[in-house]
Amino acid sequence: MKSAPQPLPVEPEKLKPVLHDKIERMDGQHLALLSRVVLQLEAEERAERLGEAFDKDHEQGILRRIPELVKQFRAEHRYA
């Protein structure tokens, strides 16, 4: 099975104008697709950061304290 070729590193200063030009020439359908791709990339980045934060919280024992913290919060915030 062939693996996808690795992209060559490109300096952002050189890549940005090329991408801007391509975006300017895109029709509405391609712009909508590009927007979804960017949203997906952002979602994946956030999911990775969230996963790292959960790992850190787990290492620090914070997740084990959730029942205690919920009980404390409920005691301090009585509902009618």
PDB file with SEQRES, HELIX, SHEET and CRYST1 records, atoms N, CA, C and O in Angstrom:
SEQRES   1 A   80  MET LYS SER ALA PRO GLN PRO LEU PRO VAL GLU PRO GLU          
SEQRES   2 A   80  LYS LEU LYS PRO VAL LEU HIS ASP LYS ILE GLU ARG MET          
SEQRES   3 A   80  ASP GLY GLN HIS LEU ALA LEU LEU SER ARG VAL VAL LEU          
SEQRES   4 A   80  GLN LEU GLU ALA GLU GLU ARG ALA GLU ARG LEU GLY GLU          
SEQRES   5 A   80  ALA PHE ASP LYS ASP HIS GLU GLN GLY ILE LEU ARG ARG          
SEQRES   6 A   80  ILE PRO GLU LEU VAL LYS GLN PHE ARG ALA GLU HIS ARG          
SEQRES   7 A   80  TYR ALA                                                      
HELIX    1 AA1 PRO A   12  ARG A   25  1                                  14    
HELIX    2 AA2 GLY A   28  GLU A   59  1                                  32    
HELIX    3 AA3 LEU A   63  ARG A   65  5                                   3    
HELIX    4 AA4 ILE A   66  GLU A   76  1                                  11    
CRYST1    1.000    1.000    1.000  90.00  90.00  90.00 P 1           1          
ATOM      1  N   MET A   1       0.838  -1.174   0.000  1.00  0.00           N  
ATOM      2  CA  MET A   1       0.000   0.000   0.000  1.00  0.00           C  
ATOM      3  C   MET A   1       0.887   1.243   0.000  1.00  0.00           C  
ATOM      4  O   MET A   1       1.798   1.357   0.820  1.00  0.00           O  
ATOM      5  N   LYS A   2       0.626   2.160  -0.906  1.00  0.00           N  
ATOM      6  CA  LYS A   2       1.407   3.390  -0.996  1.00  0.00           C  
ATOM      7  C   LYS A   2       0.926   4.385   0.040  1.00  0.00           C  
ATOM      8  O   LYS A   2      -0.274   4.543   0.264  1.00  0.00           O  
ATOM      9  N   SER A   3       1.882   5.053   0.667  1.00  0.00           N  
ATOM     10  CA  SER A   3       1.503   6.123   1.579  1.00  0.00           C  
ATOM     11  C   SER A   3       1.469   7.427   0.802  1.00  0.00           C  
ATOM     12  O   SER A   3       2.129   7.576  -0.227  1.00  0.00           O  
ATOM     13  N   ALA A   4       0.691   8.365   1.313  1.00  0.00           N  
ATOM     14  CA  ALA A   4       0.582   9.657   0.647  1.00  0.00           C  
ATOM     15  C   ALA A   4       1.916  10.378   0.729  1.00  0.00           C  
ATOM     16  O   ALA A   4       2.599  10.305   1.750  1.00  0.00           O  
ATOM     17  N   PRO A   5       2.295  11.071  -0.335  1.00  0.00           N  
ATOM     18  CA  PRO A   5       3.559  11.805  -0.288  1.00  0.00           C  
ATOM     19  C   PRO A   5       3.487  12.915   0.755  1.00  0.00           C  
ATOM     20  O   PRO A   5       2.460  13.577   0.907  1.00  0.00           O  
ATOM     21  N   GLN A   6       4.581  13.104   1.463  1.00  0.00           N  
ATOM     22  CA  GLN A   6       4.645  14.147   2.472  1.00  0.00           C  
ATOM     23  C   GLN A   6       4.839  15.494   1.782  1.00  0.00           C  
ATOM     24  O   GLN A   6       5.682  15.634   0.897  1.00  0.00           O  
ATOM     25  N   PRO A   7       4.034  16.498   2.205  1.00  0.00           N  
ATOM     26  CA  PRO A   7       4.193  17.812   1.588  1.00  0.00           C  
ATOM     27  C   PRO A   7       5.533  18.424   1.976  1.00  0.00           C  
ATOM     28  O   PRO A   7       6.027  18.241   3.089  1.00  0.00           O  
ATOM     29  N   LEU A   8       6.101  19.152   1.030  1.00  0.00           N  
ATOM     30  CA  LEU A   8       7.362  19.836   1.304  1.00  0.00           C  
ATOM     31  C   LEU A   8       7.089  21.033   2.202  1.00  0.00           C  
ATOM     32  O   LEU A   8       6.075  21.710   2.034  1.00  0.00           O  
ATOM     33  N   PRO A   9       7.978  21.304   3.152  1.00  0.00           N  
ATOM     34  CA  PRO A   9       7.758  22.480   3.988  1.00  0.00           C  
ATOM     35  C   PRO A   9       7.776  23.753   3.151  1.00  0.00           C  
ATOM     36  O   PRO A   9       8.666  23.954   2.324  1.00  0.00           O  
ATOM     37  N   VAL A  10       6.801  24.590   3.370  1.00  0.00           N  
ATOM     38  CA  VAL A  10       6.700  25.836   2.622  1.00  0.00           C  
ATOM     39  C   VAL A  10       6.626  26.977   3.627  1.00  0.00           C  
ATOM     40  O   VAL A  10       5.918  26.891   4.630  1.00  0.00           O  
ATOM     41  N   GLU A  11       7.353  28.027   3.351  1.00  0.00           N  
ATOM     42  CA  GLU A  11       7.331  29.191   4.223  1.00  0.00           C  
ATOM     43  C   GLU A  11       5.964  29.859   4.132  1.00  0.00           C  
ATOM     44  O   GLU A  11       5.457  30.077   3.031  1.00  0.00           O  
ATOM     45  N   PRO A  12       5.352  30.192   5.290  1.00  0.00           N  
ATOM     46  CA  PRO A  12       4.029  30.821   5.270  1.00  0.00           C  
ATOM     47  C   PRO A  12       3.974  32.090   4.428  1.00  0.00           C  
ATOM     48  O   PRO A  12       2.958  32.371   3.791  1.00  0.00           O  
ATOM     49  N   GLU A  13       5.053  32.851   4.422  1.00  0.00           N  
ATOM     50  CA  GLU A  13       5.057  34.093   3.642  1.00  0.00           C  
ATOM     51  C   GLU A  13       4.867  33.823   2.151  1.00  0.00           C  
ATOM     52  O   GLU A  13       4.283  34.636   1.435  1.00  0.00           O  
ATOM     53  N   LYS A  14       5.362  32.683   1.694  1.00  0.00           N  
ATOM     54  CA  LYS A  14       5.221  32.327   0.282  1.00  0.00           C  
ATOM     55  C   LYS A  14       3.895  31.623   0.009  1.00  0.00           C  
ATOM     56  O   LYS A  14       3.337  31.746  -1.081  1.00  0.00           O  
ATOM     57  N   LEU A  15       3.399  30.894   0.984  1.00  0.00           N  
ATOM     58  CA  LEU A  15       2.185  30.115   0.800  1.00  0.00           C  
ATOM     59  C   LEU A  15       0.919  30.969   0.874  1.00  0.00           C  
ATOM     60  O   LEU A  15      -0.029  30.740   0.122  1.00  0.00           O  
ATOM     61  N   LYS A  16       0.902  31.940   1.766  1.00  0.00           N  
ATOM     62  CA  LYS A  16      -0.303  32.754   1.942  1.00  0.00           C  
ATOM     63  C   LYS A  16      -0.769  33.427   0.657  1.00  0.00           C  
ATOM     64  O   LYS A  16      -1.949  33.316   0.326  1.00  0.00           O  
ATOM     65  N   PRO A  17       0.089  34.116  -0.081  1.00  0.00           N  
ATOM     66  CA  PRO A  17      -0.397  34.762  -1.311  1.00  0.00           C  
ATOM     67  C   PRO A  17      -0.938  33.756  -2.331  1.00  0.00           C  
ATOM     68  O   PRO A  17      -1.912  34.038  -3.029  1.00  0.00           O  
ATOM     69  N   VAL A  18      -0.315  32.605  -2.414  1.00  0.00           N  
ATOM     70  CA  VAL A  18      -0.778  31.578  -3.357  1.00  0.00           C  
ATOM     71  C   VAL A  18      -2.177  31.108  -2.963  1.00  0.00           C  
ATOM     72  O   VAL A  18      -3.066  30.981  -3.806  1.00  0.00           O  
ATOM     73  N   LEU A  19      -2.356  30.852  -1.660  1.00  0.00           N  
ATOM     74  CA  LEU A  19      -3.670  30.400  -1.195  1.00  0.00           C  
ATOM     75  C   LEU A  19      -4.726  31.487  -1.356  1.00  0.00           C  
ATOM     76  O   LEU A  19      -5.857  31.200  -1.749  1.00  0.00           O  
ATOM     77  N   HIS A  20      -4.366  32.730  -1.057  1.00  0.00           N  
ATOM     78  CA  HIS A  20      -5.311  33.837  -1.229  1.00  0.00           C  
ATOM     79  C   HIS A  20      -5.767  33.929  -2.679  1.00  0.00           C  
ATOM     80  O   HIS A  20      -6.947  34.143  -2.953  1.00  0.00           O  
ATOM     81  N   ASP A  21      -4.835  33.767  -3.599  1.00  0.00           N  
ATOM     82  CA  ASP A  21      -5.177  33.828  -5.019  1.00  0.00           C  
ATOM     83  C   ASP A  21      -6.129  32.701  -5.404  1.00  0.00           C  
ATOM     84  O   ASP A  21      -7.097  32.916  -6.133  1.00  0.00           O  
ATOM     85  N   LYS A  22      -5.847  31.507  -4.910  1.00  0.00           N  
ATOM     86  CA  LYS A  22      -6.716  30.368  -5.217  1.00  0.00           C  
ATOM     87  C   LYS A  22      -8.112  30.583  -4.644  1.00  0.00           C  
ATOM     88  O   LYS A  22      -9.109  30.274  -5.296  1.00  0.00           O  
ATOM     89  N   ILE A  23      -8.183  31.110  -3.430  1.00  0.00           N  
ATOM     90  CA  ILE A  23      -9.483  31.358  -2.792  1.00  0.00           C  
ATOM     91  C   ILE A  23     -10.267  32.394  -3.592  1.00  0.00           C  
ATOM     92  O   ILE A  23     -11.473  32.244  -3.788  1.00  0.00           O  
ATOM     93  N   GLU A  24      -9.595  33.435  -4.051  1.00  0.00           N  
ATOM     94  CA  GLU A  24     -10.261  34.481  -4.838  1.00  0.00           C  
ATOM     95  C   GLU A  24     -10.881  33.926  -6.117  1.00  0.00           C  
ATOM     96  O   GLU A  24     -11.891  34.447  -6.589  1.00  0.00           O  
ATOM     97  N   ARG A  25     -10.291  32.883  -6.679  1.00  0.00           N  
ATOM     98  CA  ARG A  25     -10.785  32.315  -7.927  1.00  0.00           C  
ATOM     99  C   ARG A  25     -11.816  31.203  -7.724  1.00  0.00           C  
ATOM    100  O   ARG A  25     -12.368  30.697  -8.701  1.00  0.00           O  
ATOM    101  N   MET A  26     -12.083  30.815  -6.481  1.00  0.00           N  
ATOM    102  CA  MET A  26     -13.023  29.721  -6.209  1.00  0.00           C  
ATOM    103  C   MET A  26     -14.465  30.171  -6.393  1.00  0.00           C  
ATOM    104  O   MET A  26     -14.817  31.322  -6.136  1.00  0.00           O  
ATOM    105  N   ASP A  27     -15.295  29.223  -6.849  1.00  0.00           N  
ATOM    106  CA  ASP A  27     -16.726  29.489  -6.922  1.00  0.00           C  
ATOM    107  C   ASP A  27     -17.349  29.182  -5.556  1.00  0.00           C  
ATOM    108  O   ASP A  27     -16.675  28.683  -4.656  1.00  0.00           O  
ATOM    109  N   GLY A  28     -18.617  29.480  -5.417  1.00  0.00           N  
ATOM    110  CA  GLY A  28     -19.311  29.320  -4.141  1.00  0.00           C  
ATOM    111  C   GLY A  28     -19.275  27.898  -3.596  1.00  0.00           C  
ATOM    112  O   GLY A  28     -19.134  27.699  -2.389  1.00  0.00           O  
ATOM    113  N   GLN A  29     -19.398  26.922  -4.466  1.00  0.00           N  
ATOM    114  CA  GLN A  29     -19.398  25.525  -4.031  1.00  0.00           C  
ATOM    115  C   GLN A  29     -18.049  25.144  -3.422  1.00  0.00           C  
ATOM    116  O   GLN A  29     -17.992  24.484  -2.385  1.00  0.00           O  
ATOM    117  N   HIS A  30     -16.978  25.562  -4.068  1.00  0.00           N  
ATOM    118  CA  HIS A  30     -15.645  25.247  -3.552  1.00  0.00           C  
ATOM    119  C   HIS A  30     -15.339  26.028  -2.275  1.00  0.00           C  
ATOM    120  O   HIS A  30     -14.668  25.517  -1.378  1.00  0.00           O  
ATOM    121  N   LEU A  31     -15.829  27.263  -2.191  1.00  0.00           N  
ATOM    122  CA  LEU A  31     -15.648  28.039  -0.964  1.00  0.00           C  
ATOM    123  C   LEU A  31     -16.359  27.377   0.212  1.00  0.00           C  
ATOM    124  O   LEU A  31     -15.826  27.325   1.321  1.00  0.00           O  
ATOM    125  N   ALA A  32     -17.563  26.873  -0.036  1.00  0.00           N  
ATOM    126  CA  ALA A  32     -18.306  26.185   1.022  1.00  0.00           C  
ATOM    127  C   ALA A  32     -17.553  24.930   1.477  1.00  0.00           C  
ATOM    128  O   ALA A  32     -17.481  24.643   2.672  1.00  0.00           O  
ATOM    129  N   LEU A  33     -16.999  24.191   0.526  1.00  0.00           N  
ATOM    130  CA  LEU A  33     -16.221  23.003   0.857  1.00  0.00           C  
ATOM    131  C   LEU A  33     -14.972  23.378   1.651  1.00  0.00           C  
ATOM    132  O   LEU A  33     -14.652  22.729   2.647  1.00  0.00           O  
ATOM    133  N   LEU A  34     -14.272  24.414   1.217  1.00  0.00           N  
ATOM    134  CA  LEU A  34     -13.082  24.873   1.932  1.00  0.00           C  
ATOM    135  C   LEU A  34     -13.437  25.304   3.351  1.00  0.00           C  
ATOM    136  O   LEU A  34     -12.691  25.037   4.292  1.00  0.00           O  
ATOM    137  N   SER A  35     -14.561  25.962   3.497  1.00  0.00           N  
ATOM    138  CA  SER A  35     -15.005  26.385   4.824  1.00  0.00           C  
ATOM    139  C   SER A  35     -15.223  25.175   5.729  1.00  0.00           C  
ATOM    140  O   SER A  35     -14.835  25.193   6.897  1.00  0.00           O  
ATOM    141  N   ARG A  36     -15.841  24.130   5.194  1.00  0.00           N  
ATOM    142  CA  ARG A  36     -16.064  22.905   5.991  1.00  0.00           C  
ATOM    143  C   ARG A  36     -14.744  22.243   6.359  1.00  0.00           C  
ATOM    144  O   ARG A  36     -14.596  21.723   7.464  1.00  0.00           O  
ATOM    145  N   VAL A  37     -13.781  22.260   5.437  1.00  0.00           N  
ATOM    146  CA  VAL A  37     -12.468  21.677   5.719  1.00  0.00           C  
ATOM    147  C   VAL A  37     -11.788  22.439   6.857  1.00  0.00           C  
ATOM    148  O   VAL A  37     -11.225  21.837   7.771  1.00  0.00           O  
ATOM    149  N   VAL A  38     -11.846  23.766   6.789  1.00  0.00           N  
ATOM    150  CA  VAL A  38     -11.234  24.585   7.838  1.00  0.00           C  
ATOM    151  C   VAL A  38     -11.930  24.335   9.175  1.00  0.00           C  
ATOM    152  O   VAL A  38     -11.264  24.210  10.202  1.00  0.00           O  
ATOM    153  N   LEU A  39     -13.251  24.262   9.171  1.00  0.00           N  
ATOM    154  CA  LEU A  39     -13.987  23.961  10.412  1.00  0.00           C  
ATOM    155  C   LEU A  39     -13.582  22.607  10.977  1.00  0.00           C  
ATOM    156  O   LEU A  39     -13.435  22.461  12.191  1.00  0.00           O  
ATOM    157  N   GLN A  40     -13.402  21.620  10.114  1.00  0.00           N  
ATOM    158  CA  GLN A  40     -12.984  20.292  10.560  1.00  0.00           C  
ATOM    159  C   GLN A  40     -11.596  20.341  11.185  1.00  0.00           C  
ATOM    160  O   GLN A  40     -11.362  19.731  12.228  1.00  0.00           O  
ATOM    161  N   LEU A  41     -10.678  21.062  10.555  1.00  0.00           N  
ATOM    162  CA  LEU A  41      -9.325  21.209  11.111  1.00  0.00           C  
ATOM    163  C   LEU A  41      -9.378  21.867  12.486  1.00  0.00           C  
ATOM    164  O   LEU A  41      -8.702  21.425  13.415  1.00  0.00           O  
ATOM    165  N   GLU A  42     -10.178  22.919  12.617  1.00  0.00           N  
ATOM    166  CA  GLU A  42     -10.306  23.600  13.907  1.00  0.00           C  
ATOM    167  C   GLU A  42     -10.890  22.662  14.957  1.00  0.00           C  
ATOM    168  O   GLU A  42     -10.435  22.652  16.101  1.00  0.00           O  
ATOM    169  N   ALA A  43     -11.893  21.876  14.576  1.00  0.00           N  
ATOM    170  CA  ALA A  43     -12.512  20.945  15.518  1.00  0.00           C  
ATOM    171  C   ALA A  43     -11.506  19.889  15.972  1.00  0.00           C  
ATOM    172  O   ALA A  43     -11.466  19.535  17.151  1.00  0.00           O  
ATOM    173  N   GLU A  44     -10.699  19.390  15.050  1.00  0.00           N  
ATOM    174  CA  GLU A  44      -9.694  18.392  15.408  1.00  0.00           C  
ATOM    175  C   GLU A  44      -8.632  18.975  16.337  1.00  0.00           C  
ATOM    176  O   GLU A  44      -8.188  18.306  17.270  1.00  0.00           O  
ATOM    177  N   GLU A  45      -8.227  20.213  16.085  1.00  0.00           N  
ATOM    178  CA  GLU A  45      -7.251  20.859  16.962  1.00  0.00           C  
ATOM    179  C   GLU A  45      -7.815  21.040  18.372  1.00  0.00           C  
ATOM    180  O   GLU A  45      -7.128  20.792  19.363  1.00  0.00           O  
ATOM    181  N   ARG A  46      -9.068  21.472  18.447  1.00  0.00           N  
ATOM    182  CA  ARG A  46      -9.699  21.655  19.756  1.00  0.00           C  
ATOM    183  C   ARG A  46      -9.874  20.327  20.479  1.00  0.00           C  
ATOM    184  O   ARG A  46      -9.663  20.245  21.689  1.00  0.00           O  
ATOM    185  N   ALA A  47     -10.256  19.295  19.751  1.00  0.00           N  
ATOM    186  CA  ALA A  47     -10.419  17.977  20.363  1.00  0.00           C  
ATOM    187  C   ALA A  47      -9.091  17.477  20.919  1.00  0.00           C  
ATOM    188  O   ALA A  47      -9.051  16.879  21.994  1.00  0.00           O  
ATOM    189  N   GLU A  48      -8.012  17.718  20.195  1.00  0.00           N  
ATOM    190  CA  GLU A  48      -6.696  17.305  20.668  1.00  0.00           C  
ATOM    191  C   GLU A  48      -6.317  18.053  21.944  1.00  0.00           C  
ATOM    192  O   GLU A  48      -5.821  17.454  22.899  1.00  0.00           O  
ATOM    193  N   ARG A  49      -6.555  19.373  21.955  1.00  0.00           N  
ATOM    194  CA  ARG A  49      -6.245  20.153  23.163  1.00  0.00           C  
ATOM    195  C   ARG A  49      -7.104  19.716  24.341  1.00  0.00           C  
ATOM    196  O   ARG A  49      -6.624  19.647  25.473  1.00  0.00           O  
ATOM    197  N   LEU A  50      -8.367  19.422  24.078  1.00  0.00           N  
ATOM    198  CA  LEU A  50      -9.266  18.966  25.136  1.00  0.00           C  
ATOM    199  C   LEU A  50      -8.802  17.626  25.678  1.00  0.00           C  
ATOM    200  O   LEU A  50      -8.809  17.412  26.890  1.00  0.00           O  
ATOM    201  N   GLY A  51      -8.394  16.715  24.790  1.00  0.00           N  
ATOM    202  CA  GLY A  51      -7.882  15.416  25.215  1.00  0.00           C  
ATOM    203  C   GLY A  51      -6.642  15.561  26.080  1.00  0.00           C  
ATOM    204  O   GLY A  51      -6.485  14.867  27.085  1.00  0.00           O  
ATOM    205  N   GLU A  52      -5.759  16.475  25.679  1.00  0.00           N  
ATOM    206  CA  GLU A  52      -4.554  16.721  26.468  1.00  0.00           C  
ATOM    207  C   GLU A  52      -4.910  17.277  27.840  1.00  0.00           C  
ATOM    208  O   GLU A  52      -4.291  16.915  28.841  1.00  0.00           O  
ATOM    209  N   ALA A  53      -5.906  18.156  27.888  1.00  0.00           N  
ATOM    210  CA  ALA A  53      -6.329  18.732  29.171  1.00  0.00           C  
ATOM    211  C   ALA A  53      -6.929  17.653  30.071  1.00  0.00           C  
ATOM    212  O   ALA A  53      -6.673  17.642  31.275  1.00  0.00           O  
ATOM    213  N   PHE A  54      -7.726  16.747  29.498  1.00  0.00           N  
ATOM    214  CA  PHE A  54      -8.290  15.649  30.291  1.00  0.00           C  
ATOM    215  C   PHE A  54      -7.172  14.747  30.816  1.00  0.00           C  
ATOM    216  O   PHE A  54      -7.207  14.314  31.967  1.00  0.00           O  
ATOM    217  N   ASP A  55      -6.188  14.470  29.971  1.00  0.00           N  
ATOM    218  CA  ASP A  55      -5.053  13.649  30.426  1.00  0.00           C  
ATOM    219  C   ASP A  55      -4.341  14.315  31.595  1.00  0.00           C  
ATOM    220  O   ASP A  55      -3.989  13.656  32.574  1.00  0.00           O  
ATOM    221  N   LYS A  56      -4.134  15.609  31.492  1.00  0.00           N  
ATOM    222  CA  LYS A  56      -3.470  16.358  32.564  1.00  0.00           C  
ATOM    223  C   LYS A  56      -4.318  16.317  33.840  1.00  0.00           C  
ATOM    224  O   LYS A  56      -3.795  16.085  34.929  1.00  0.00           O  
ATOM    225  N   ASP A  57      -5.625  16.543  33.700  1.00  0.00           N  
ATOM    226  CA  ASP A  57      -6.515  16.497  34.858  1.00  0.00           C  
ATOM    227  C   ASP A  57      -6.511  15.113  35.494  1.00  0.00           C  
ATOM    228  O   ASP A  57      -6.534  14.986  36.718  1.00  0.00           O  
ATOM    229  N   HIS A  58      -6.481  14.084  34.668  1.00  0.00           N  
ATOM    230  CA  HIS A  58      -6.455  12.710  35.175  1.00  0.00           C  
ATOM    231  C   HIS A  58      -5.167  12.465  35.960  1.00  0.00           C  
ATOM    232  O   HIS A  58      -5.196  11.891  37.049  1.00  0.00           O  
ATOM    233  N   GLU A  59      -4.042  12.903  35.402  1.00  0.00           N  
ATOM    234  CA  GLU A  59      -2.749  12.736  36.079  1.00  0.00           C  
ATOM    235  C   GLU A  59      -2.730  13.448  37.428  1.00  0.00           C  
ATOM    236  O   GLU A  59      -2.102  12.975  38.376  1.00  0.00           O  
ATOM    237  N   GLN A  60      -3.415  14.580  37.511  1.00  0.00           N  
ATOM    238  CA  GLN A  60      -3.432  15.359  38.746  1.00  0.00           C  
ATOM    239  C   GLN A  60      -4.503  14.885  39.727  1.00  0.00           C  
ATOM    240  O   GLN A  60      -4.608  15.409  40.836  1.00  0.00           O  
ATOM    241  N   GLY A  61      -5.295  13.894  39.319  1.00  0.00           N  
ATOM    242  CA  GLY A  61      -6.318  13.345  40.207  1.00  0.00           C  
ATOM    243  C   GLY A  61      -7.594  14.161  40.269  1.00  0.00           C  
ATOM    244  O   GLY A  61      -8.458  13.904  41.106  1.00  0.00           O  
ATOM    245  N   ILE A  62      -7.716  15.130  39.402  1.00  0.00           N  
ATOM    246  CA  ILE A  62      -8.900  15.994  39.428  1.00  0.00           C  
ATOM    247  C   ILE A  62     -10.161  15.217  39.055  1.00  0.00           C  
ATOM    248  O   ILE A  62     -11.222  15.449  39.634  1.00  0.00           O  
ATOM    249  N   LEU A  63     -10.058  14.305  38.101  1.00  0.00           N  
ATOM    250  CA  LEU A  63     -11.240  13.569  37.653  1.00  0.00           C  
ATOM    251  C   LEU A  63     -11.827  12.698  38.764  1.00  0.00           C  
ATOM    252  O   LEU A  63     -13.037  12.478  38.812  1.00  0.00           O  
ATOM    253  N   ARG A  64     -10.966  12.205  39.652  1.00  0.00           N  
ATOM    254  CA  ARG A  64     -11.473  11.401  40.774  1.00  0.00           C  
ATOM    255  C   ARG A  64     -12.299  12.247  41.731  1.00  0.00           C  
ATOM    256  O   ARG A  64     -13.145  11.721  42.454  1.00  0.00           O  
ATOM    257  N   ARG A  65     -12.063  13.546  41.741  1.00  0.00           N  
ATOM    258  CA  ARG A  65     -12.752  14.447  42.665  1.00  0.00           C  
ATOM    259  C   ARG A  65     -14.087  14.942  42.130  1.00  0.00           C  
ATOM    260  O   ARG A  65     -14.776  15.683  42.831  1.00  0.00           O  
ATOM    261  N   ILE A  66     -14.477  14.569  40.936  1.00  0.00           N  
ATOM    262  CA  ILE A  66     -15.710  15.091  40.338  1.00  0.00           C  
ATOM    263  C   ILE A  66     -16.924  14.850  41.227  1.00  0.00           C  
ATOM    264  O   ILE A  66     -17.663  15.802  41.479  1.00  0.00           O  
ATOM    265  N   PRO A  67     -17.179  13.630  41.722  1.00  0.00           N  
ATOM    266  CA  PRO A  67     -18.359  13.447  42.582  1.00  0.00           C  
ATOM    267  C   PRO A  67     -18.341  14.370  43.804  1.00  0.00           C  
ATOM    268  O   PRO A  67     -19.372  14.922  44.188  1.00  0.00           O  
ATOM    269  N   GLU A  68     -17.181  14.530  44.401  1.00  0.00           N  
ATOM    270  CA  GLU A  68     -17.041  15.411  45.566  1.00  0.00           C  
ATOM    271  C   GLU A  68     -17.324  16.862  45.180  1.00  0.00           C  
ATOM    272  O   GLU A  68     -18.018  17.573  45.907  1.00  0.00           O  
ATOM    273  N   LEU A  69     -16.791  17.304  44.040  1.00  0.00           N  
ATOM    274  CA  LEU A  69     -16.990  18.676  43.597  1.00  0.00           C  
ATOM    275  C   LEU A  69     -18.442  18.947  43.221  1.00  0.00           C  
ATOM    276  O   LEU A  69     -18.954  20.033  43.491  1.00  0.00           O  
ATOM    277  N   VAL A  70     -19.108  17.986  42.607  1.00  0.00           N  
ATOM    278  CA  VAL A  70     -20.521  18.139  42.269  1.00  0.00           C  
ATOM    279  C   VAL A  70     -21.353  18.249  43.549  1.00  0.00           C  
ATOM    280  O   VAL A  70     -22.240  19.097  43.647  1.00  0.00           O  
ATOM    281  N   LYS A  71     -21.068  17.404  44.512  1.00  0.00           N  
ATOM    282  CA  LYS A  71     -21.789  17.440  45.790  1.00  0.00           C  
ATOM    283  C   LYS A  71     -21.588  18.788  46.475  1.00  0.00           C  
ATOM    284  O   LYS A  71     -22.538  19.371  46.998  1.00  0.00           O  
ATOM    285  N   GLN A  72     -20.354  19.281  46.471  1.00  0.00           N  
ATOM    286  CA  GLN A  72     -20.047  20.573  47.078  1.00  0.00           C  
ATOM    287  C   GLN A  72     -20.793  21.691  46.360  1.00  0.00           C  
ATOM    288  O   GLN A  72     -21.367  22.566  47.008  1.00  0.00           O  
ATOM    289  N   PHE A  73     -20.793  21.673  45.025  1.00  0.00           N  
ATOM    290  CA  PHE A  73     -21.483  22.697  44.251  1.00  0.00           C  
ATOM    291  C   PHE A  73     -22.973  22.692  44.562  1.00  0.00           C  
ATOM    292  O   PHE A  73     -23.568  23.749  44.769  1.00  0.00           O  
ATOM    293  N   ARG A  74     -23.576  21.510  44.595  1.00  0.00           N  
ATOM    294  CA  ARG A  74     -25.012  21.406  44.874  1.00  0.00           C  
ATOM    295  C   ARG A  74     -25.354  21.901  46.278  1.00  0.00           C  
ATOM    296  O   ARG A  74     -26.402  22.515  46.484  1.00  0.00           O  
ATOM    297  N   ALA A  75     -24.485  21.639  47.230  1.00  0.00           N  
ATOM    298  CA  ALA A  75     -24.714  22.108  48.597  1.00  0.00           C  
ATOM    299  C   ALA A  75     -24.669  23.633  48.662  1.00  0.00           C  
ATOM    300  O   ALA A  75     -25.404  24.251  49.433  1.00  0.00           O  
ATOM    301  N   GLU A  76     -23.807  24.232  47.853  1.00  0.00           N  
ATOM    302  CA  GLU A  76     -23.665  25.687  47.862  1.00  0.00           C  
ATOM    303  C   GLU A  76     -24.692  26.403  47.006  1.00  0.00           C  
ATOM    304  O   GLU A  76     -24.883  27.610  47.147  1.00  0.00           O  
ATOM    305  N   HIS A  77     -25.355  25.675  46.122  1.00  0.00           N  
ATOM    306  CA  HIS A  77     -26.311  26.282  45.194  1.00  0.00           C  
ATOM    307  C   HIS A  77     -27.624  25.510  45.254  1.00  0.00           C  
ATOM    308  O   HIS A  77     -27.961  24.752  44.344  1.00  0.00           O  
ATOM    309  N   ARG A  78     -28.342  25.716  46.325  1.00  0.00           N  
ATOM    310  CA  ARG A  78     -29.636  25.029  46.502  1.00  0.00           C  
ATOM    311  C   ARG A  78     -30.631  25.501  45.458  1.00  0.00           C  
ATOM    312  O   ARG A  78     -30.738  26.693  45.170  1.00  0.00           O  
ATOM    313  N   TYR A  79     -31.343  24.559  44.906  1.00  0.00           N  
ATOM    314  CA  TYR A  79     -32.352  24.868  43.910  1.00  0.00           C  
ATOM    315  C   TYR A  79     -33.712  24.897  44.591  1.00  0.00           C  
ATOM    316  O   TYR A  79     -33.945  24.166  45.553  1.00  0.00           O  
ATOM    317  N   ALA A  80     -34.610  25.741  44.092  1.00  0.00           N  
ATOM    318  CA  ALA A  80     -35.940  25.888  44.688  1.00  0.00           C  
ATOM    319  C   ALA A  80     -36.796  24.670  44.425  1.00  0.00           C  
ATOM    320  O   ALA A  80     -37.948  24.621  44.854  1.00  0.00           O  
TER     321      ALA A  80                                                      
END                                                                             
